Amino acid sequence: MADQSDMKFQAGQAAGQAQLKKDELVSSARDAAESCKQSCKQAGGVMQQTGEKMMTWLRGQPM
């Protein structure tokens, strides 16, 4: 039978492992958000260029 100090030790280990896992998940989510932000910037640039080309085409100017 485990004594009280063993149980406290195991509880401390479990809490430490849970904290580590939480930190890993937060870091992963932060990285995913940054990647999404970069992708959105690139997509916005492509949309801007496409819009400018369409406006030029609609005005009848050579692209």
Contacts in CASP RR format, 6 or more apart in sequence:
PFRMAT RR
TARGET T0000
AUTHOR 0000-0000-0000
METHOD contacts of the structure
MODEL  1
MADQSDMKFQAGQAAGQAQLKKDELVSSARDAAESCKQSCKQAGGVMQQT
GEKMMTWLRGQPM
2 10 0 8 1.000
53 63 0 8 1.000
56 62 0 8 1.000
56 63 0 8 1.000
57 63 0 8 1.000
END
